[in-house]
Amino acid sequence: MRDDLTSAHLKYLLAIYEISRESPDVSSASIARKLGISKPSVSTMLTALMNRHLLVRERYSKVYLTDEGFLITKRLNDNLHALETAMKKMPIQVSDEEAHRMASLIVTEIPEKDFVLEE
């Protein structure tokens, strides 16, 4: 994992990845809706991620992860799913949405950790 990425960077990358799995057209507006933030905030962060060569923004504000951005995000997403699965096995009642939110917080705050489930 790159050392220069903050928790906020990782949250945006995960949001872009998740949106792209539902629709090929990822836009600033769809990212803002997903994260519940303003479009100007999204624009600022997208510029920061472009400067790190993790995404490209094309005409009409379409956003795509670069190969490096995809690899980082894929690892985060794999860790996220491992944590979601583990949380569902815990003796606490959490919905799928709650497990996803909690796992997202953990993987973006502790990105260098690999969360591997033991069989």
N, CA, C and O atoms as a printed pandas DataFrame, in Angstrom:
     atom_number atom_name residue_name chain_id  residue_number  x_coord  y_coord  z_coord
0              1         N          MET        A               1    0.856   -1.179    0.000
1              2        CA          MET        A               1    0.000    0.000    0.000
2              3         C          MET        A               1    0.897    1.236    0.000
3              4         O          MET        A               1    1.927    1.275    0.673
4              5         N          ARG        A               2    0.493    2.220   -0.751
5              6        CA          ARG        A               2    1.302    3.438   -0.817
6              7         C          ARG        A               2    1.200    4.231    0.473
7              8         O          ARG        A               2    0.114    4.405    1.026
8              9         N          ASP        A               3    2.338    4.707    0.941
9             10        CA          ASP        A               3    2.399    5.434    2.205
10            11         C          ASP        A               3    1.774    6.825    2.132
11            12         O          ASP        A               3    1.376    7.381    3.156
12            13         N          ASP        A               4    1.687    7.390    0.930
13            14        CA          ASP        A               4    1.192    8.757    0.820
14            15         C          ASP        A               4   -0.331    8.849    0.734
15            16         O          ASP        A               4   -0.874    9.936    0.538
16            17         N          LEU        A               5   -1.020    7.723    0.878
17            18        CA          LEU        A               5   -2.477    7.740    0.799
18            19         C          LEU        A               5   -3.093    7.852    2.189
19            20         O          LEU        A               5   -2.722    7.132    3.116
20            21         N          THR        A               6   -4.038    8.768    2.306
21            22        CA          THR        A               6   -4.734    8.955    3.575
22            23         C          THR        A               6   -6.006    8.116    3.588
23            24         O          THR        A               6   -6.399    7.527    2.581
24            25         N          SER        A               7   -6.623    8.079    4.732
25            26        CA          SER        A               7   -7.903    7.396    4.879
26            27         C          SER        A               7   -8.933    7.987    3.908
27            28         O          SER        A               7   -9.728    7.252    3.322
28            29         N          ALA        A               8   -8.918    9.287    3.743
29            30        CA          ALA        A               8   -9.863    9.943    2.825
30            31         C          ALA        A               8   -9.621    9.496    1.381
31            32         O          ALA        A               8  -10.572    9.221    0.650
32            33         N          HIS        A               9   -8.357    9.423    0.972
33            34        CA          HIS        A               9   -8.047    8.940   -0.380
34            35         C          HIS        A               9   -8.636    7.545   -0.582
35            36         O          HIS        A               9   -9.271    7.266   -1.599
36            37         N          LEU        A              10   -8.417    6.682    0.399
37            38        CA          LEU        A              10   -8.866    5.292    0.289
38            39         C          LEU        A              10  -10.394    5.189    0.250
39            40         O          LEU        A              10  -10.944    4.344   -0.456
40            41         N          LYS        A              11  -11.072    6.047    1.007
41            42        CA          LYS        A              11  -12.544    6.053    0.981
42            43         C          LYS        A              11  -13.051    6.417   -0.410
43            44         O          LYS        A              11  -14.003    5.812   -0.904
44            45         N          TYR        A              12  -12.426    7.391   -1.034
45            46        CA          TYR        A              12  -12.821    7.776   -2.391
46            47         C          TYR        A              12  -12.548    6.653   -3.377
47            48         O          TYR        A              12  -13.388    6.349   -4.224
48            49         N          LEU        A              13  -11.376    6.035   -3.271
49            50        CA          LEU        A              13  -11.050    4.936   -4.188
50            51         C          LEU        A              13  -12.060    3.798   -4.056
51            52         O          LEU        A              13  -12.513    3.244   -5.059
52            53         N          LEU        A              14  -12.411    3.453   -2.821
53            54        CA          LEU        A              14  -13.413    2.397   -2.626
54            55         C          LEU        A              14  -14.768    2.793   -3.194
55            56         O          LEU        A              14  -15.455    1.971   -3.801
56            57         N          ALA        A              15  -15.152    4.047   -2.999
57            58        CA          ALA        A              15  -16.431    4.517   -3.536
58            59         C          ALA        A              15  -16.441    4.423   -5.060
59            60         O          ALA        A              15  -17.424    3.973   -5.648
60            61         N          ILE        A              16  -15.361    4.844   -5.695
61            62        CA          ILE        A              16  -15.264    4.774   -7.161
62            63         C          ILE        A              16  -15.343    3.322   -7.616
63            64         O          ILE        A              16  -16.036    3.007   -8.584
64            65         N          TYR        A              17  -14.644    2.450   -6.928
65            66        CA          TYR        A              17  -14.645    1.018   -7.267
66            67         C          TYR        A              17  -16.054    0.440   -7.141
67            68         O          TYR        A              17  -16.519   -0.273   -8.030
68            69         N          GLU        A              18  -16.725    0.748   -6.042
69            70        CA          GLU        A              18  -18.066    0.212   -5.824
70            71         C          GLU        A              18  -19.063    0.743   -6.852
71            72         O          GLU        A              18  -19.897   -0.012   -7.352
72            73         N          ILE        A              19  -18.982    2.020   -7.166
73            74        CA          ILE        A              19  -19.879    2.599   -8.179
74            75         C          ILE        A              19  -19.620    1.950   -9.531
75            76         O          ILE        A              19  -20.559    1.640  -10.264
76            77         N          SER        A              20  -18.347    1.745   -9.864
77            78        CA          SER        A              20  -17.995    1.184  -11.172
78            79         C          SER        A              20  -18.481   -0.254  -11.331
79            80         O          SER        A              20  -18.662   -0.725  -12.454
80            81         N          ARG        A              21  -18.692   -0.943  -10.236
81            82        CA          ARG        A              21  -19.205   -2.312  -10.309
82            83         C          ARG        A              21  -20.700   -2.327  -10.623
83            84         O          ARG        A              21  -21.229   -3.335  -11.090
84            85         N          GLU        A              22  -21.379   -1.208  -10.366
85            86        CA          GLU        A              22  -22.813   -1.106  -10.632
86            87         C          GLU        A              22  -23.102   -0.408  -11.955
87            88         O          GLU        A              22  -24.117   -0.676  -12.598
88            89         N          SER        A              23  -22.210    0.482  -12.354
89            90        CA          SER        A              23  -22.409    1.268  -13.565
90            91         C          SER        A              23  -21.051    1.617  -14.164
91            92         O          SER        A              23  -20.128    1.971  -13.430
92            93         N          PRO        A              24  -20.914    1.525  -15.489
93            94        CA          PRO        A              24  -19.621    1.864  -16.094
94            95         C          PRO        A              24  -19.305    3.359  -16.033
95            96         O          PRO        A              24  -18.149    3.758  -16.178
96            97         N          ASP        A              25  -20.322    4.175  -15.820
97            98        CA          ASP        A              25  -20.128    5.621  -15.797
98            99         C          ASP        A              25  -20.045    6.135  -14.369
99           100         O          ASP        A              25  -21.061    6.309  -13.696
100          101         N          VAL        A              26  -18.817    6.376  -13.920
101          102        CA          VAL        A              26  -18.592    6.955  -12.602
102          103         C          VAL        A              26  -18.385    8.446  -12.793
103          104         O          VAL        A              26  -17.513    8.869  -13.553
104          105         N          SER        A              27  -19.183    9.235  -12.106
105          106        CA          SER        A              27  -19.083   10.690  -12.232
106          107         C          SER        A              27  -18.850   11.321  -10.865
107          108         O          SER        A              27  -19.008   10.672   -9.831
108          109         N          SER        A              28  -18.476   12.580  -10.877
109          110        CA          SER        A              28  -18.310   13.318   -9.622
110          111         C          SER        A              28  -19.610   13.321   -8.827
111          112         O          SER        A              28  -19.604   13.180   -7.605
112          113         N          ALA        A              29  -20.716   13.482   -9.532
113          114        CA          ALA        A              29  -22.021   13.513   -8.863
114          115         C          ALA        A              29  -22.338   12.178   -8.197
115          116         O          ALA        A              29  -22.861   12.151   -7.083
116          117         N          SER        A              30  -22.025   11.068   -8.872
117          118        CA          SER        A              30  -22.318    9.758   -8.271
118          119         C          SER        A              30  -21.416    9.496   -7.059
119          120         O          SER        A              30  -21.841    8.860   -6.095
120          121         N          ILE        A              31  -20.197    9.977   -7.108
121          122        CA          ILE        A              31  -19.279    9.840   -5.963
122          123         C          ILE        A              31  -19.799   10.685   -4.797
123          124         O          ILE        A              31  -19.809   10.229   -3.654
124          125         N          ALA        A              32  -20.228   11.911   -5.087
125          126        CA          ALA        A              32  -20.767   12.800   -4.047
126          127         C          ALA        A              32  -21.980   12.158   -3.382
127          128         O          ALA        A              32  -22.106   12.192   -2.158
128          129         N          ARG        A              33  -22.876   11.574   -4.181
129          130        CA          ARG        A              33  -24.064   10.905   -3.618
130          131         C          ARG        A              33  -23.662    9.722   -2.742
131          132         O          ARG        A              33  -24.186    9.553   -1.641
132          133         N          LYS        A              34  -22.742    8.914   -3.227
133          134        CA          LYS        A              34  -22.315    7.713   -2.492
134          135         C          LYS        A              34  -21.700    8.079   -1.144
135          136         O          LYS        A              34  -21.972    7.426   -0.136
136          137         N          LEU        A              35  -20.883    9.110   -1.128
137          138        CA          LEU        A              35  -20.183    9.499    0.094
138          139         C          LEU        A              35  -20.943   10.534    0.928
139          140         O          LEU        A              35  -20.558   10.822    2.061
140          141         N          GLY        A              36  -22.021   11.092    0.369
141          142        CA          GLY        A              36  -22.807   12.090    1.098
142          143         C          GLY        A              36  -22.059   13.388    1.320
143          144         O          GLY        A              36  -22.133   13.985    2.394
144          145         N          ILE        A              37  -21.327   13.826    0.285
145          146        CA          ILE        A              37  -20.551   15.063    0.385
146          147         C          ILE        A              37  -20.817   15.946   -0.837
147          148         O          ILE        A              37  -21.514   15.538   -1.766
148          149         N          SER        A              38  -20.263   17.144   -0.825
149          150        CA          SER        A              38  -20.503   18.091   -1.911
150          151         C          SER        A              38  -19.652   17.772   -3.146
151          152         O          SER        A              38  -18.587   17.162   -3.047
152          153         N          LYS        A              39  -20.148   18.197   -4.303
153          154        CA          LYS        A              39  -19.393   18.009   -5.547
154          155         C          LYS        A              39  -18.057   18.752   -5.539
155          156         O          LYS        A              39  -17.072   18.216   -6.048
156          157         N          PRO        A              40  -17.982   19.981   -4.974
157          158        CA          PRO        A              40  -16.671   20.645   -4.916
158          159         C          PRO        A              40  -15.647   19.849   -4.099
159          160         O          PRO        A              40  -14.468   19.814   -4.452
160          161         N          SER        A              41  -16.088   19.214   -3.016
161          162        CA          SER        A              41  -15.164   18.379   -2.226
162          163         C          SER        A              41  -14.672   17.204   -3.053
163          164         O          SER        A              41  -13.496   16.845   -2.996
164          165         N          VAL        A              42  -15.579   16.603   -3.828
165          166        CA          VAL        A              42  -15.204   15.486   -4.693
166          167         C          VAL        A              42  -14.186   15.946   -5.722
167          168         O          VAL        A              42  -13.192   15.261   -5.963
168          169         N          SER        A              43  -14.424   17.096   -6.325
169          170        CA          SER        A              43  -13.526   17.619   -7.349
170          171         C          SER        A              43  -12.112   17.810   -6.801
171          172         O          SER        A              43  -11.132   17.476   -7.467
172          173         N          THR        A              44  -12.015   18.346   -5.595
173          174        CA          THR        A              44  -10.713   18.557   -4.960
174          175         C          THR        A              44   -9.988   17.225   -4.754
175          176         O          THR        A              44   -8.799   17.104   -5.049
176          177         N          MET        A              45  -10.718   16.231   -4.244
177          178        CA          MET        A              45  -10.088   14.935   -3.987
178          179         C          MET        A              45   -9.733   14.219   -5.287
179          180         O          MET        A              45   -8.693   13.565   -5.363
180          181         N          LEU        A              46  -10.576   14.331   -6.304
181          182        CA          LEU        A              46  -10.259   13.694   -7.579
182          183         C          LEU        A              46   -8.971   14.262   -8.162
183          184         O          LEU        A              46   -8.170   13.523   -8.735
184          185         N          THR        A              47   -8.769   15.555   -8.022
185          186        CA          THR        A              47   -7.526   16.178   -8.489
186          187         C          THR        A              47   -6.332   15.598   -7.726
187          188         O          THR        A              47   -5.296   15.300   -8.320
188          189         N          ALA        A              48   -6.482   15.442   -6.420
189          190        CA          ALA        A              48   -5.392   14.867   -5.618
190          191         C          ALA        A              48   -5.094   13.434   -6.047
191          192         O          ALA        A              48   -3.929   13.040   -6.114
192          193         N          LEU        A              49   -6.124   12.658   -6.336
193          194        CA          LEU        A              49   -5.918   11.270   -6.764
194          195         C          LEU        A              49   -5.345   11.195   -8.175
195          196         O          LEU        A              49   -4.566   10.293   -8.483
196          197         N          MET        A              50   -5.729   12.143   -9.034
197          198        CA          MET        A              50   -5.135   12.193  -10.376
198          199         C          MET        A              50   -3.648   12.534  -10.280
199          200         O          MET        A              50   -2.836   11.966  -11.011
200          201         N          ASN        A              51   -3.289   13.448   -9.393
201          202        CA          ASN        A              51   -1.886   13.822   -9.208
202          203         C          ASN        A              51   -1.042   12.656   -8.701
203          204         O          ASN        A              51    0.176   12.643   -8.879
204          205         N          ARG        A              52   -1.683   11.687   -8.078
205          206        CA          ARG        A              52   -0.992   10.478   -7.594
206          207         C          ARG        A              52   -1.089    9.339   -8.615
207          208         O          ARG        A              52   -0.660    8.215   -8.353
208          209         N          HIS        A              53   -1.655    9.648   -9.771
209          210        CA          HIS        A              53   -1.783    8.684  -10.880
210          211         C          HIS        A              53   -2.631    7.465  -10.522
211          212         O          HIS        A              53   -2.360    6.351  -10.968
212          213         N          LEU        A              54   -3.669    7.698   -9.703
213          214        CA          LEU        A              54   -4.548    6.605   -9.294
214          215         C          LEU        A              54   -5.864    6.595  -10.062
215          216         O          LEU        A              54   -6.596    5.606  -10.043
216          217         N          LEU        A              55   -6.157    7.698  -10.733
217          218        CA          LEU        A              55   -7.350    7.745  -11.567
218          219         C          LEU        A              55   -7.175    8.765  -12.665
219          220         O          LEU        A              55   -6.287    9.617  -12.620
220          221         N          VAL        A              56   -8.046    8.660  -13.656
221          222        CA          VAL        A              56   -8.107    9.649  -14.735
222          223         C          VAL        A              56   -9.537   10.164  -14.801
223          224         O          VAL        A              56  -10.496    9.441  -14.528
224          225         N          ARG        A              57   -9.649   11.423  -15.167
225          226        CA          ARG        A              57  -10.965   12.020  -15.341
226          227         C          ARG        A              57  -11.045   12.458  -16.795
227          228         O          ARG        A              57  -10.253   13.281  -17.255
228          229         N          GLU        A              58  -12.009   11.900  -17.510
229          230        CA          GLU        A              58  -12.164   12.200  -18.924
230          231         C          GLU        A              58  -13.253   13.239  -19.139
231          232         O          GLU        A              58  -13.814   13.779  -18.185
232          233         N          ARG        A              59  -13.535   13.503  -20.377
233          234        CA          ARG        A              59  -14.597   14.445  -20.726
234          235         C          ARG        A              59  -15.894   14.084  -20.029
235          236         O          ARG        A              59  -16.149   12.920  -19.722
236          237         N          TYR        A              60  -16.691   15.075  -19.788
237          238        CA          TYR        A              60  -17.988   14.913  -19.138
238          239         C          TYR        A              60  -17.835   14.332  -17.731
239          240         O          TYR        A              60  -18.760   13.712  -17.206
240          241         N          SER        A              61  -16.665   14.534  -17.128
241          242        CA          SER        A              61  -16.379   14.144  -15.749
242          243         C          SER        A              61  -16.451   12.652  -15.469
243          244         O          SER        A              61  -16.683   12.258  -14.326
244          245         N          LYS        A              62  -16.260   11.822  -16.465
245          246        CA          LYS        A              62  -16.210   10.382  -16.229
246          247         C          LYS        A              62  -14.882   10.051  -15.560
247          248         O          LYS        A              62  -13.832   10.551  -15.962
248          249         N          VAL        A              63  -14.939    9.206  -14.540
249          250        CA          VAL        A              63  -13.773    8.886  -13.722
250          251         C          VAL        A              63  -13.460    7.403  -13.857
251          252         O          VAL        A              63  -14.356    6.561  -13.803
252          253         N          TYR        A              64  -12.178    7.093  -14.033
253          254        CA          TYR        A              64  -11.722    5.709  -14.152
254          255         C          TYR        A              64  -10.473    5.516  -13.311
255          256         O          TYR        A              64   -9.609    6.391  -13.262
256          257         N          LEU        A              65  -10.379    4.368  -12.648
257          258        CA          LEU        A              65   -9.164    4.037  -11.900
258          259         C          LEU        A              65   -8.068    3.652  -12.880
259          260         O          LEU        A              65   -8.332    3.004  -13.893
260          261         N          THR        A              66   -6.845    4.048  -12.581
261          262        CA          THR        A              66   -5.697    3.579  -13.355
262          263         C          THR        A              66   -5.396    2.150  -12.899
263          264         O          THR        A              66   -6.030    1.646  -11.972
264          265         N          ASP        A              67   -4.436    1.505  -13.545
265          266        CA          ASP        A              67   -4.058    0.151  -13.125
266          267         C          ASP        A              67   -3.602    0.150  -11.665
267          268         O          ASP        A              67   -4.002   -0.713  -10.883
268          269         N          GLU        A              68   -2.771    1.113  -11.307
269          270        CA          GLU        A              68   -2.301    1.188   -9.919
270          271         C          GLU        A              68   -3.451    1.456   -8.963
271          272         O          GLU        A              68   -3.536    0.839   -7.901
272          273         N          GLY        A              69   -4.334    2.372   -9.334
273          274        CA          GLY        A              69   -5.504    2.664   -8.505
274          275         C          GLY        A              69   -6.388    1.446   -8.334
275          276         O          GLY        A              69   -6.904    1.190   -7.246
276          277         N          PHE        A              70   -6.561    0.695   -9.413
277          278        CA          PHE        A              70   -7.377   -0.517   -9.351
278          279         C          PHE        A              70   -6.749   -1.556   -8.429
279          280         O          PHE        A              70   -7.452   -2.165   -7.623
280          281         N          LEU        A              71   -5.439   -1.769   -8.532
281          282        CA          LEU        A              71   -4.777   -2.768   -7.688
282          283         C          LEU        A              71   -4.884   -2.422   -6.203
283          284         O          LEU        A              71   -5.142   -3.297   -5.377
284          285         N          ILE        A              72   -4.689   -1.164   -5.869
285          286        CA          ILE        A              72   -4.820   -0.724   -4.479
286          287         C          ILE        A              72   -6.248   -0.947   -4.000
287          288         O          ILE        A              72   -6.477   -1.466   -2.908
288          289         N          THR        A              73   -7.195   -0.550   -4.825
289          290        CA          THR        A              73   -8.597   -0.644   -4.446
290          291         C          THR        A              73   -9.072   -2.085   -4.386
291          292         O          THR        A              73   -9.889   -2.431   -3.533
292          293         N          LYS        A              74   -8.575   -2.924   -5.273
293          294        CA          LYS        A              74   -8.947   -4.343   -5.256
294          295         C          LYS        A              74   -8.502   -4.985   -3.944
295          296         O          LYS        A              74   -9.246   -5.761   -3.343
296          297         N          ARG        A              75   -7.291   -4.660   -3.507
297          298        CA          ARG        A              75   -6.811   -5.199   -2.231
298          299         C          ARG        A              75   -7.679   -4.708   -1.073
299          300         O          ARG        A              75   -8.041   -5.488   -0.192
300          301         N          LEU        A              76   -8.009   -3.425   -1.075
301          302        CA          LEU        A              76   -8.895   -2.886   -0.040
302          303         C          LEU        A              76  -10.240   -3.598   -0.055
303          304         O          LEU        A              76  -10.774   -3.955    0.995
304          305         N          ASN        A              77  -10.784   -3.803   -1.247
305          306        CA          ASN        A              77  -12.080   -4.442   -1.379
306          307         C          ASN        A              77  -12.028   -5.897   -0.898
307          308         O          ASN        A              77  -12.962   -6.367   -0.247
308          309         N          ASP        A              78  -10.949   -6.605   -1.213
309          310        CA          ASP        A              78  -10.791   -7.984   -0.723
310          311         C          ASP        A              78  -10.761   -8.005    0.807
311          312         O          ASP        A              78  -11.401   -8.850    1.433
312          313         N          ASN        A              79  -10.020   -7.078    1.399
313          314        CA          ASN        A              79   -9.961   -6.986    2.856
314          315         C          ASN        A              79  -11.329   -6.630    3.436
315          316         O          ASN        A              79  -11.733   -7.164    4.469
316          317         N          LEU        A              80  -12.027   -5.733    2.768
317          318        CA          LEU        A              80  -13.351   -5.325    3.213
318          319         C          LEU        A              80  -14.290   -6.534    3.260
319          320         O          LEU        A              80  -15.018   -6.717    4.236
320          321         N          HIS        A              81  -14.276   -7.346    2.221
321          322        CA          HIS        A              81  -15.164   -8.515    2.185
322          323         C          HIS        A              81  -14.770   -9.557    3.224
323          324         O          HIS        A              81  -15.635  -10.220    3.797
324          325         N          ALA        A              82  -13.471   -9.708    3.472
325          326        CA          ALA        A              82  -13.032  -10.640    4.520
326          327         C          ALA        A              82  -13.547  -10.190    5.887
327          328         O          ALA        A              82  -13.998  -11.011    6.686
328          329         N          LEU        A              83  -13.478   -8.890    6.150
329          330        CA          LEU        A              83  -13.970   -8.361    7.428
330          331         C          LEU        A              83  -15.486   -8.466    7.532
331          332         O          LEU        A              83  -16.011   -8.801    8.593
332          333         N          GLU        A              84  -16.194   -8.183    6.439
333          334        CA          GLU        A              84  -17.656   -8.315    6.460
334          335         C          GLU        A              84  -18.058   -9.740    6.818
335          336         O          GLU        A              84  -18.949   -9.954    7.640
336          337         N          THR        A              85  -17.407  -10.697    6.205
337          338        CA          THR        A              85  -17.698  -12.107    6.467
338          339         C          THR        A              85  -17.427  -12.447    7.928
339          340         O          THR        A              85  -18.223  -13.130    8.572
340          341         N          ALA        A              86  -16.300  -11.966    8.446
341          342        CA          ALA        A              86  -15.950  -12.227    9.847
342          343         C          ALA        A              86  -16.962  -11.586   10.790
343          344         O          ALA        A              86  -17.336  -12.190   11.795
344          345         N          MET        A              87  -17.404  -10.385   10.483
345          346        CA          MET        A              87  -18.372   -9.691   11.339
346          347         C          MET        A              87  -19.707  -10.426   11.393
347          348         O          MET        A              87  -20.364  -10.453   12.433
348          349         N          LYS        A              88  -20.096  -11.009   10.295
349          350        CA          LYS        A              88  -21.370  -11.728   10.253
350          351         C          LYS        A              88  -21.327  -12.997   11.097
351          352         O          LYS        A              88  -22.370  -13.524   11.484
352          353         N          LYS        A              89  -20.119  -13.490   11.383
353          354        CA          LYS        A              89  -19.965  -14.698   12.206
354          355         C          LYS        A              89  -19.856  -14.361   13.696
355          356         O          LYS        A              89  -19.893  -15.252   14.544
356          357         N          MET        A              90  -19.724  -13.082   14.000
357          358        CA          MET        A              90  -19.565  -12.672   15.395
358          359         C          MET        A              90  -20.912  -12.751   16.112
359          360         O          MET        A              90  -21.967  -12.679   15.480
360          361         N          PRO        A              91  -20.867  -12.901   17.436
361          362        CA          PRO        A              91  -22.116  -13.025   18.202
362          363         C          PRO        A              91  -22.803  -11.678   18.455
363          364         O          PRO        A              91  -23.300  -11.420   19.551
364          365         N          ILE        A              92  -22.823  -10.834   17.437
365          366        CA          ILE        A              92  -23.551   -9.561   17.509
366          367         C          ILE        A              92  -24.454   -9.478   16.287
367          368         O          ILE        A              92  -24.148  -10.041   15.236
368          369         N          GLN        A              93  -25.539   -8.790   16.432
369          370        CA          GLN        A              93  -26.468   -8.625   15.318
370          371         C          GLN        A              93  -26.094   -7.375   14.521
371          372         O          GLN        A              93  -26.209   -6.254   15.017
372          373         N          VAL        A              94  -25.647   -7.579   13.290
373          374        CA          VAL        A              94  -25.371   -6.450   12.396
374          375         C          VAL        A              94  -25.997   -6.743   11.040
375          376         O          VAL        A              94  -25.966   -7.877   10.562
376          377         N          SER        A              95  -26.550   -5.738   10.443
377          378        CA          SER        A              95  -27.114   -5.891    9.098
378          379         C          SER        A              95  -25.968   -5.927    8.093
379          380         O          SER        A              95  -24.827   -5.611    8.429
380          381         N          ASP        A              96  -26.281   -6.312    6.868
381          382        CA          ASP        A              96  -25.263   -6.310    5.810
382          383         C          ASP        A              96  -24.703   -4.906    5.620
383          384         O          ASP        A              96  -23.499   -4.729    5.437
384          385         N          GLU        A              97  -25.585   -3.909    5.666
385          386        CA          GLU        A              97  -25.146   -2.516    5.486
386          387         C          GLU        A              97  -24.229   -2.070    6.631
387          388         O          GLU        A              97  -23.222   -1.401    6.396
388          389         N          GLU        A              98  -24.577   -2.439    7.869
389          390        CA          GLU        A              98  -23.736   -2.079    9.012
390          391         C          GLU        A              98  -22.370   -2.769    8.930
391          392         O          GLU        A              98  -21.339   -2.152    9.198
392          393         N          ALA        A              99  -22.373   -4.041    8.560
393          394        CA          ALA        A              99  -21.102   -4.769    8.419
394          395         C          ALA        A              99  -20.240   -4.117    7.348
395          396         O          ALA        A              99  -19.028   -3.988    7.515
396          397         N          HIS        A             100  -20.865   -3.705    6.242
397          398        CA          HIS        A             100  -20.121   -3.047    5.162
398          399         C          HIS        A             100  -19.524   -1.721    5.635
399          400         O          HIS        A             100  -18.352   -1.440    5.383
400          401         N          ARG        A             101  -20.329   -0.910    6.320
401          402        CA          ARG        A             101  -19.844    0.384    6.825
402          403         C          ARG        A             101  -18.693    0.202    7.807
403          404         O          ARG        A             101  -17.687    0.906    7.721
404          405         N          MET        A             102  -18.834   -0.736    8.740
405          406        CA          MET        A             102  -17.778   -0.961    9.731
406          407         C          MET        A             102  -16.500   -1.485    9.069
407          408         O          MET        A             102  -15.400   -1.036    9.391
408          409         N          ALA        A             103  -16.649   -2.422    8.154
409          410        CA          ALA        A             103  -15.481   -2.969    7.458
410          411         C          ALA        A             103  -14.794   -1.889    6.626
411          412         O          ALA        A             103  -13.565   -1.842    6.567
412          413         N          SER        A             104  -15.573   -1.025    5.984
413          414        CA          SER        A             104  -15.004    0.077    5.194
414          415         C          SER        A             104  -14.170    1.001    6.069
415          416         O          SER        A             104  -13.084    1.429    5.677
416          417         N          LEU        A             105  -14.685    1.305    7.256
417          418        CA          LEU        A             105  -13.936    2.166    8.178
418          419         C          LEU        A             105  -12.606    1.526    8.568
419          420         O          LEU        A             105  -11.571    2.192    8.601
420          421         N          ILE        A             106  -12.645    0.246    8.857
421          422        CA          ILE        A             106  -11.427   -0.439    9.302
422          423         C          ILE        A             106  -10.389   -0.498    8.182
423          424         O          ILE        A             106   -9.223   -0.174    8.410
424          425         N          VAL        A             107  -10.793   -0.908    6.972
425          426        CA          VAL        A             107   -9.793   -1.074    5.909
426          427         C          VAL        A             107   -9.221    0.252    5.430
427          428         O          VAL        A             107   -8.101    0.290    4.923
428          429         N          THR        A             108   -9.964    1.332    5.580
429          430        CA          THR        A             108   -9.406    2.625    5.173
430          431         C          THR        A             108   -8.547    3.248    6.274
431          432         O          THR        A             108   -7.693    4.089    5.993
432          433         N          GLU        A             109   -8.767    2.843    7.513
433          434        CA          GLU        A             109   -7.955    3.356    8.622
434          435         C          GLU        A             109   -6.698    2.516    8.852
435          436         O          GLU        A             109   -5.695    3.027    9.350
436          437         N          ILE        A             110   -6.747    1.239    8.493
437          438        CA          ILE        A             110   -5.609    0.331    8.684
438          439         C          ILE        A             110   -5.325   -0.361    7.348
439          440         O          ILE        A             110   -5.446   -1.582    7.250
440          441         N          PRO        A             111   -4.948    0.405    6.319
441          442        CA          PRO        A             111   -4.833   -0.162    4.972
442          443         C          PRO        A             111   -3.674   -1.119    4.762
443          444         O          PRO        A             111   -3.720   -1.957    3.862
444          445         N          GLU        A             112   -2.636   -1.005    5.579
445          446        CA          GLU        A             112   -1.468   -1.852    5.353
446          447         C          GLU        A             112   -1.666   -3.273    5.883
447          448         O          GLU        A             112   -0.835   -4.146    5.637
448          449         N          LYS        A             113   -2.743   -3.505    6.595
449          450        CA          LYS        A             113   -3.030   -4.816    7.178
450          451         C          LYS        A             113   -3.798   -5.665    6.176
451          452         O          LYS        A             113   -4.727   -5.183    5.528
452          453         N          ASP        A             114   -3.407   -6.929    6.049
453          454        CA          ASP        A             114   -4.180   -7.869    5.253
454          455         C          ASP        A             114   -5.098   -8.643    6.182
455          456         O          ASP        A             114   -4.639   -9.285    7.127
456          457         N          PHE        A             115   -6.376   -8.582    5.916
457          458        CA          PHE        A             115   -7.359   -9.262    6.737
458          459         C          PHE        A             115   -7.724  -10.575    6.071
459          460         O          PHE        A             115   -8.589  -10.630    5.197
460          461         N          VAL        A             116   -7.055  -11.620    6.498
461          462        CA          VAL        A             116   -7.246  -12.932    5.876
462          463         C          VAL        A             116   -8.069  -13.793    6.818
463          464         O          VAL        A             116   -7.741  -13.925    7.997
464          465         N          LEU        A             117   -9.132  -14.374    6.300
465          466        CA          LEU        A             117   -9.969  -15.238    7.112
466          467         C          LEU        A             117   -9.339  -16.609    7.223
467          468         O          LEU        A             117   -8.823  -17.164    6.253
468          469         N          GLU        A             118   -9.395  -17.130    8.410
469          470        CA          GLU        A             118   -8.927  -18.499    8.598
470          471         C          GLU        A             118  -10.112  -19.424    8.379
471          472         O          GLU        A             118  -11.216  -19.158    8.853
472          473         N          GLU        A             119   -9.878  -20.492    7.671
473          474        CA          GLU        A             119  -10.952  -21.447    7.381
474          475         C          GLU        A             119  -11.228  -22.301    8.572
475          476         O          GLU        A             119  -12.102  -23.167    8.522
